[in-house]
Amino acid sequence: MLRCIDELDIESKRVFIRVDFNVPLAEGKVADATRIRAALPTIRHALKMKGKVILASHLGRPKGKPKKEFSLEPVGLELARLLDTEVILTDDCVGDSARKVIADLYSGRIALLENLRFHPEEEADDEKFARELAAHAEVYVNDAFGAAHRAHASIHAMTRFVERKGVGFLMKREVDALGRLLGEVKRPFVAVVGGAKISDKIGVLGNIMRRVDAMLIGGAMANTILAARGIDVARSLCEPQSLAVAKGLQDEAARAGVRLLVPSDLVVSSSPDDPAFAVVPAAKVPAGTMGLDIGPETVAAFKREIAGAGTVFWNGPMGLFEKPPYDAGTLEVGRAIAESLAFSVVGGGDSVAAVTRMGLEKKFGHVSTGGGASLEMLEGLRLPGIEVLEER
């Protein structure tokens, strides 16, 4: 059982909140504040309860060294704007300067620690570094679901040195929603899976295959399944080394009685940069072309499955989503899920980006902030950042 922040005594306490502020930056500013906004309910609750709020996050891959381009300064400015309050950024996440800022912190105020990954000990789950972080805290709260599958010091080792601990509202929602997919669900249960590589998702595909009634596969990973059926996919992105895996997935679906739908038609072009395209049968991709999106016949078939679903899980785009006009299949499928009566969960960067772009976040049962973490949880793996907080 996980204790949520609203079950913890945090009044006038130093509340260390591990957030996921690993956001994209452009020209020194936050380009997409979705992850920051997702953490606001937890932060606001801590402020309302007069906690001394200490926020910690990683940003990018600075490889264990301080680098200006990976500073959390733009994040602190955006957070201050969103909360309309001062956010004090420390020079470092540990050491004398950080300790002084925290010692001087008043109740109801915020300190943001500089990038945790400026220290290689963070990713090494180093005990000494974890103890230094823990010295900042009287209460530990993890609200960084997107990093919960990493056994890093601020997520894993640190929890051993703080007695009072729990999760934030975002983490609680993520665990509850994804856990719901692993329990009894309203049927039919339909999984919509896309993206580039079938090898990246074989674990979750195998685990969820035992739970779903239908699996709809698009994106480049569908090309590998088509190739495993002996279809020439021409220049389409494909994983020849995963043909045996793709065949095994189809065999498993047949044994489990799962309807496995792959594209019957594709949108093809000579290049991702060429806006001129044609719609062809999936079994007849012309030489010299590549499949860049699912075709209208496939969209219609996927929509029929989704319309009758009781539960839908969606992870991964149906085509080259970042390059219009090859985003059409992803957008159509996304709208169909949003308009269905099913309990729906969406996870993965491009899928979430599509939902956000269409302004349909509130039409989904849950929009997950953690791509890798959500997949590992659905694969049936225990996430280090959650396991250490569970009370038995």
Sequence and secondary structure as in RCSB ss.txt:
>XXXX:A:sequence
MLRCIDELDIESKRVFIRVDFNVPLAEGKVADATRIRAALPTIRHALKMKGKVILASHLGRPKGKPKKEFSLEPV
GLELARLLDTEVILTDDCVGDSARKVIADLYSGRIALLENLRFHPEEEADDEKFARELAAHAEVYVNDAFGAAHR
AHASIHAMTRFVERKGVGFLMKREVDALGRLLGEVKRPFVAVVGGAKISDKIGVLGNIMRRVDAMLIGGAMANTI
LAARGIDVARSLCEPQSLAVAKGLQDEAARAGVRLLVPSDLVVSSSPDDPAFAVVPAAKVPAGTMGLDIGPETVA
AFKREIAGAGTVFWNGPMGLFEKPPYDAGTLEVGRAIAESLAFSVVGGGDSVAAVTRMGLEKKFGHVSTGGGASL
EMLEGLRLPGIEVLEER
>XXXX:A:secstr
   BGGGS  TTSEEEEE      EETTEES  HHHHHHHHHHHHHHHTT EEEEE   S  TTS  GGG SHHH
HHHHHHHHTS EEE SSSSSHHHHHHHHT  TT EEE   GGGSHHHHTT HHHHHHHHTT SEEEE  GGGTTS
  TTTTGGGGG SEEEE HHHHHHHHHHHHHTS   SSEEEEE SS SGGGHHHHHHHHTT SEEEE HHHHHHH
HHHTT   TTS   GGGHHHHHHHHHHHHHHT EEE  SEEEEES TT    EEEEGGG  TT EEEEE HHHHH
HHHHHHHT SEEEEES SS TTSTTTTHHHHHHHHHHHHSSSEEEEESHHHHHHHHHHT GGGSSEE S HHHHH
HHHTT   HHHHTT   
